[in-house]
Amino acid sequence: MSSAEEAAILALLRQSPPADPAALQAALARIEREALARAQTARRAAILAAGARLYGDPRDAVAGNPAGRTALVEFYDVRCPYCRAMIPTLARMLAADPALRLVLKEWPILGPVSEIAARALLAARPQGRYFPLRARLMAGPAPQSEAAVIAAAAAVGLDGTALDRAMADPAITTQLAATRALAAELDLIGTPSFIAGGDVLAGAVGEAELRDALAGS
């Protein structure tokens, strides 16, 4: 809370006789509402400032209509169970709305295997196998080892030598670092995190909630 808000609360606590608990509770609730409003305003400003880095980075894979007028951005980790749970919801939304574009940002936050999977996905793009590999990695049990990621890549027809070379490309390291920096700018706290218009929606959110956020964008 701000120094002014802290002073107001302290003034209530120092009252003699003690402040009415209801008054104190109301003051705390008001401060919380105002703090949330300030945080939302700051986050919307950060989303606006991120601009093309959010919606127009050519390094990002895009599902749905690449030229769609409605954009939804997902920061995700292949091994995140909530990201995996969102697959049917996002598929329904893309099928129902031909103007929707889903921008996918690999944000591997669940350990070394997540990092390897993210690198493999980005390295699969030049071979045109990003989406088959993504579908394979996110179906069934989450990959638990580098060997599982490489096996999934082989199963969808990726050339192993070219994939290894691409995974070691410093450009992929740069891209993942940029995504991490962007997530920090937007104060994202976990996967999945969706950017819909000026809002951030976290976790396995419902289809109606996503649609409402997009409608307000």
C-alpha positions in Angstrom: 0.0 0.0 0.0 1.0 3.6 -0.4 2.4 5.7 2.5 -0.9 7.6 2.6 -2.9 4.4 2.8 -0.6 3.1 5.5 -1.0 6.3 7.5 -4.8 6.0 7.2 -4.8 2.5 8.6 -2.5 3.4 11.4 -4.7 6.3 12.4 -7.7 3.9 12.7 -5.7 1.4 14.7 -4.5 4.2 17.1 -7.9 5.5 17.9 -9.0 5.4 21.5 -11.4 3.8 22.0 -10.3 1.4 19.3 -11.7 1.9 15.8 -14.9 0.1 14.9 -13.9 -3.2 13.3 -16.4 -2.7 10.5 -14.8 0.7 9.7 -11.3 -0.9 9.7 -12.5 -3.7 7.4 -14.2 -1.2 5.1 -11.0 0.8 4.9 -8.9 -2.2 4.1 -11.3 -3.3 1.4 -11.2 0.1 -0.2 -7.4 0.1 -0.2 -7.4 -3.3 -1.7 -9.8 -2.3 -4.5 -7.7 0.8 -5.2 -4.5 -1.2 -5.3 -6.0 -3.7 -7.7 -7.2 -0.9 -9.9 -3.7 0.7 -10.0 -2.1 -2.7 -10.8 -4.6 -3.3 -13.6 -3.9 0.1 -15.1 -0.1 -0.5 -14.9 -0.4 -3.9 -16.5 -2.6 -2.5 -19.3 0.0 0.2 -19.9 2.7 -2.5 -20.1 0.7 -4.6 -22.6 0.2 -1.5 -24.7 3.9 -0.7 -24.6 4.8 -4.3 -25.5 2.9 -3.9 -28.8 4.5 -5.7 -31.6 6.6 -7.9 -29.3 3.4 -9.4 -28.0 1.4 -9.7 -31.2 3.8 -9.4 -34.2 7.0 -11.1 -33.4 7.7 -13.2 -36.6 9.7 -15.7 -34.4 6.4 -16.8 -32.7 4.2 -19.6 -34.1 0.7 -18.6 -34.8 -2.3 -20.9 -34.8 -5.6 -20.1 -36.4 -5.8 -17.2 -38.9 -2.3 -15.6 -39.2 -4.0 -12.4 -40.5 -6.9 -12.6 -38.0 -8.1 -9.3 -36.6 -8.6 -10.8 -33.1 -5.4 -11.9 -31.3 -5.0 -14.1 -28.2 -1.4 -14.6 -26.9 -0.5 -17.6 -24.8 2.6 -17.9 -22.7 2.9 -21.7 -22.1 5.1 -24.5 -21.0 4.8 -27.9 -22.7 4.9 -29.7 -19.4 2.4 -27.5 -17.6 -0.7 -29.5 -16.8 -2.9 -26.4 -17.0 -1.5 -25.5 -20.5 -2.3 -29.1 -21.6 -5.8 -28.8 -20.2 -6.4 -25.7 -22.3 -5.8 -27.5 -25.6 -9.5 -28.5 -26.3 -10.7 -25.1 -25.3 -8.4 -23.3 -27.6 -9.1 -25.7 -30.4 -12.8 -25.0 -30.1 -12.3 -21.3 -30.1 -10.1 -21.4 -33.2 -12.6 -23.7 -35.0 -15.5 -21.4 -34.1 -13.8 -18.0 -35.0 -12.1 -17.7 -38.4 -10.8 -14.3 -37.4 -8.9 -15.5 -34.3 -5.1 -15.8 -34.3 -3.4 -17.5 -31.4 0.1 -16.4 -30.8 2.2 -19.0 -29.0 5.1 -18.0 -26.8 7.3 -20.7 -25.3 8.0 -19.9 -21.7 9.7 -22.9 -20.2 9.5 -22.4 -16.4 9.2 -26.0 -15.2 12.8 -27.1 -15.4 15.4 -28.4 -17.9 13.1 -30.8 -19.8 10.7 -27.9 -20.4 13.7 -25.9 -21.7 14.7 -28.7 -24.1 11.1 -29.1 -25.3 10.8 -25.3 -26.0 14.1 -25.4 -27.9 12.9 -28.4 -29.9 9.7 -26.7 -30.8 11.4 -23.5 -32.0 13.9 -25.6 -33.9 11.2 -27.5 -35.6 9.7 -24.4 -37.3 12.3 -24.3 -40.2 11.3 -27.9 -41.0 7.6 -27.1 -40.9 6.9 -29.5 -38.0 6.2 -27.1 -35.1 2.5 -27.9 -34.8 2.9 -31.7 -35.2 5.6 -31.7 -32.6 3.6 -29.5 -30.3 0.6 -31.8 -30.6 2.7 -34.9 -29.9 4.4 -33.3 -26.8 1.1 -32.1 -25.4 -0.8 -35.3 -25.9 -0.6 -38.0 -23.2 1.9 -37.8 -20.4 4.1 -34.8 -20.3 7.7 -35.5 -21.4 9.9 -36.3 -18.5 13.3 -36.5 -20.2 15.3 -35.1 -23.1 15.1 -38.6 -24.7 11.3 -38.3 -24.7 11.4 -35.0 -26.4 13.8 -36.3 -29.1 11.6 -39.4 -29.6 8.6 -37.2 -30.1 10.5 -35.2 -32.7 11.5 -38.4 -34.5 7.9 -39.6 -34.4 6.7 -36.6 -36.3 9.3 -36.8 -39.0 11.9 -34.3 -37.9 15.5 -34.7 -39.2 17.5 -35.3 -36.1 20.7 -33.8 -37.3 19.1 -30.6 -38.5 17.1 -30.4 -35.3 20.2 -30.8 -33.1 21.9 -28.1 -35.0 18.9 -25.7 -34.8 18.4 -26.3 -31.1 21.9 -25.1 -30.4 21.4 -21.9 -32.5 22.0 -18.8 -30.3 19.0 -17.3 -31.9 16.8 -19.7 -30.0 18.5 -18.7 -26.7 17.9 -15.0 -27.6 14.2 -15.7 -28.4 13.6 -17.5 -25.1 15.3 -14.8 -23.2 13.1 -12.2 -24.9 10.0 -14.1 -23.9 11.2 -14.4 -20.3 11.9 -10.6 -20.2 8.5 -9.9 -21.7 6.8 -12.1 -19.1 8.6 -10.2 -16.4 7.5 -6.8 -17.8 3.9 -8.0 -17.8 4.3 -9.4 -14.2 3.1 -12.8 -15.3 3.3 -15.4 -12.5 2.8 -18.7 -14.2 1.6 -20.8 -17.2 -0.6 -20.6 -19.0 -0.9 -16.8 -19.1 -3.1 -15.3 -21.8 -3.1 -11.8 -23.1 -6.5 -10.8 -24.4 -6.8 -7.1 -25.3 -5.7 -5.2 -22.3 -6.1 -8.0 -19.8 -4.1 -10.9 -18.5 -5.9 -14.1 -17.7 -3.9 -16.7 -15.7 -4.4 -20.4 -15.4 -6.8 -22.8 -17.0 -9.5 -20.2 -17.6 -12.9 -20.9 -19.2 -13.8 -20.4 -22.8 -16.5 -17.8 -21.8 -13.9 -15.8 -19.8 -11.5 -15.8 -22.7 -14.2 -14.8 -25.2 -15.4 -12.0 -22.9 -11.9 -10.6 -22.6 -11.4 -10.7 -26.4 -14.7 -9.1 -27.0 -13.6 -6.2 -24.8 -10.3 -5.7 -26.7 
